[in-house]
Amino acid sequence: MVKNGAVMEIRGKVFDFKRTYIMGILNVTPDSFSDGGMFTDSEGAAARAFEMSGQGADIIDIGGESTRPGADKVSAEEEIKRVIPVIEKIRKKNNEIIISVDTYKAETAGKAMDAGADMINDISGGVFDSRMFKTAAVKKAKYIIMHIKGTPGNMQDNPVYPRGVVKEIRDFFEAQSLKAVEAGIRKDDIIIDPGIGFGKTAEDNAVILENIGEFVSLGFPVMVGTSRKSMIGKATGKDVSERKFGTAAAVALSISKGARIVRVHDVVEMKDVVKVSDFIANSGGKEKVT
């Protein structure tokens, strides 16, 4: 087992990354690849957040712009219009649920934090908006640095990694985490995500999952999002709606390699996968086999 001894406190809850935590996906968009259009009204979205929390999600990740391959850009104004009412409705009824905002725009991130969010999940890792690091620092946000090659509009147009996908992503994390800390973000508030499917081929994604330990060794908790993605479809031949079992396999592998947050759509099913994976990982190695 690849161990990650980091500890992070969020809203009075201690995240001890010796075990794995679940981030539930809540897209308040009309065009996300898997659940677009399902939770576009704030009441329904908030209800879904409460449902996922009750099912065992440790974090609810709210996104107002689809970042699927080829997705159209959304203005900060529109993104804020979609996301903020959901956060406000959650906070009106519950002050304990941990909320992440899935955005690469500093304006959206700042308003989300003011509305009650705890974490910024930035698919660009601070690249798309030069104000993001400072915003996260001022708001004292937990900050997820994700890797993407290109933009959502062009990221799957023949992505190539001349120096190797793992090395390039690792170098990116080292550079961006340093910039984040220099901007005032606490090192202990940083999480990293290699960005499965964001400017990677299915084979690249497989290499990343097999080598998650390379990212764990940087000293940050590692988050992985494989839920229902095209890699699962390529391996199984299944449509998006039929990828739960394939996702479960990828989640289990990710945990065995050291991931400590898994971002998923299907909380109930993945909760069991996490429990069993953690049980095996934390039990294994206690007995030396000669």
N, C-alpha and C positions, 0 to 999 in steps of 0.2 A: 504493500500500500504506500502511495505517495502521501505523506502527511503534510497538512498545512495548519500550523499552530496559531494562525492569526485570530484575534478576537476583535469584534466590532460591536459597539453599543448603539442601538437605534431605538429612539422613543422608549427608553428604559428597558429594552429587551437586549440581552447579551447574545450575540451571534458568535458561538465558539465553532470555528471552522474545522474542528475535528470531525464534525458531522456535516451532512448535506442539507441545504435549504432549498425550498421550492419557490420560484417566482412564477406567479400566474399571469398569463398574457390577457390583457384587456384592450382590444383595439376599437377605438371609437371612430372608425373610418368606414367609408362606403366601399373601399376597394382593396383591403388587405387580402393576401393570397388565400388565406384559409377561412377567416371569419369576418371578412368585410361585409358591412351592412347589418350585422347581427345586433350591434349594441350602439346605434347611432344616437339614441335619445339618452339624456343624462340620467333619468330615473332608471331605465333598464340597465344602463351601464353600471350604476351604483349597486343595483340589486345583484348584478353578476359579480361585482367585487365582493359583496358580503357572502355570496354563495361560495366563491372560490376560497375565501378566508375560512369559512366553515368546513370546507373540504380538506383543509390542511395547507393552503398556500401561506407561506411566511411573508411574502412580499407581493403586492399587486402592481404590475407594470402597465401604466396607462399611456397609450400612444394615439396621437391625433393625425398622424401622416403615415401612409403606407410606404414602406421601404422595400417592397418586393421588387424584383428585377423589372426595369422599365417603368416604374411607377412615376406618375406626374408629381411635381413639387407642389407643396401647399404653403401658402403664406403664413407668417407668424400669426397674423391676425386671425386667420381661419383656424389654425391649430389651437390657439388660445381659446377660441370660441367653442371648440369641441371638448377640450380637455379640462379647463378650469371648473365648469359647472359640475363635472363628475367628481372632482376632488372635493369641492365644497360640499356636495351632497353626502359624500362618504364621511367627511369630518363633522358634519352636522349631527350625525348619528353615532359616530365611532371615532374615538381619539387614539385607539390602540393599533389599528391596522397600519402596517408599514406600506407607504406608497412611493413608487418610483415613477418618474415621468420619462417616457421614451421620446427624446427629442435631441436634435443637434443644434437647436436655435437657443441662444442665450436669453433672448427676450421671453420665450415660452418657459424656459427653465426657471428663470427668476420669478415669474408670476406664479408658476406651479408651486415653488417653494413657499412663496408668500401665502398661498391658499392652503398649505398644509402637507405638501409632499416632503419626503425625506431624502430622496435619492434621485440623481440624474443619470439616465441610461443613454449615453451619447454614442450613436453608431459610428461617428467619425473620430472618436477619441480626441476631440478638441481641434480637429483640422478644419472643419467646415465653417466654424464661427470663431474668430480670434478672441471674442469676448467671453467665451464659455468658461475657461479656466478661472478667470477673475470672478465671474458670476458665481460659480460653484464655491469658490473660496469665501466670498463675502457672505453667501447664504449658509455657509458651513454644511454644505451638502455632502452626502456620501456620493462618490462619483465613479461611474463605470466607464473605463476606457475600452472601447471596442475597436477592433481593426476592420477596416474596409479598404479594398483596392478599387479606386475609382469612385463613382457615385452610384446611387440606386439606378439611375438612368442608363449607365453604360457598364456597370461592374461585371456583367457576365459576357461582355464582348471579348472573348478569348483572353482571359486573365493568365498572365505568365509570371513566374517567380524565378528569375535567372539564378539567384543565390540560394534558392530553396525556400519553400513556403514557410517552414518552421523558423528558419533563421531570420527571414525578413520580418515576420510578425514579432519575433522576440526582440529584434532591434527596434522595431516601432514602439513596443511597450517600454523599453528602456528609455528611449528618447522622449516619449510623450509623458511618461510618469515623472521624469525629471522636470520637464516644463511645468507640469501641473503643480508639483511641490514648490517650484520657484515662484509660481503665481500665488501661492498661499494655501493650496489644498494640502491638508494633512496626509502624510503617507499612509497612515492607518485608516484613512477614509477612502482609499482607492481599491477598486476591484477591476480585474482585467478580463476581457472576453475576446477570444481569437476570431469571432465573427464567422461562424459556419455559414457558408452560402453567400457571403458578401464579397464577391470578387474572387471566388474559388471554384474550381471544378469539383465534381464529386470525388475524384481521386485526391485532390488537395485536401478536401474535408476529411477523408479517411486518414491521411497522413497526420493531419492536425490532431485528430482524436487519439490516435495511437501515441502521440508525443506530447500530450498535455503536461506531463511532468516537466518538460522544458520551460513551460510558463509558470508552473507552480514554484519552480526553483528561484524565480525572481522575487519571491517573498510576498506576493499579493494573493488574496483569494481569487480563484479562477471561476468564472461563470461560463456556462456553455449552453447554447440554444440550438438544439437539433430538431425541435418539435415539428413534425409533419413536412419537413423540408424536402427539396428535390432530390437530395442525396438518398433519402429513404425511398423515394419513388423510383430512382434509378436501380437501386439494389433489389427492390421487391416487385416493381412493375405495378404498384398500387397507386390509385388516385389519392389526392390529398385527404379525402374523408376516410380513407382506409389505412392510414399509416400509424395507428396507435401502437401496434406490436413492434413495428420497425423502429419507431421512436423509443419504445421501451428498451430495445436492445442498445441503441446509441446512448441513451441516458445511463444505463447500467455500466457500459464501457467507460463513459466519461467519468463516472464516479470512481471506478476502479483505478483510473489513471490519475485521479487527484482533483477533479472538479468539485467545488463545494457549493455552487449554486447552479440549479438547472432551471432554465426558462421554458415553460411548457403551457400548452393549451389544456390538456386533459389532466387536471389536478388529481382527481380520485385515483385513476389508474397509475399515474406516475408516483403517487405517494407510496404505494406498495413497492414499486420498483426501488425507490429511494430507501425505504426501510430495509428491504432485503439486501440491497447493495451495501448499505452502511453496516449492517449486521455482519456480513461476510468480511468486509474490509477491516472492521474493528476487531474481529475474532481471528482473522488470519495473521500468521506471523507470531502468534503467542507460543506456538510449539515449534521448536527447532527440529527439522527433519534432516537426519544425517544419512 
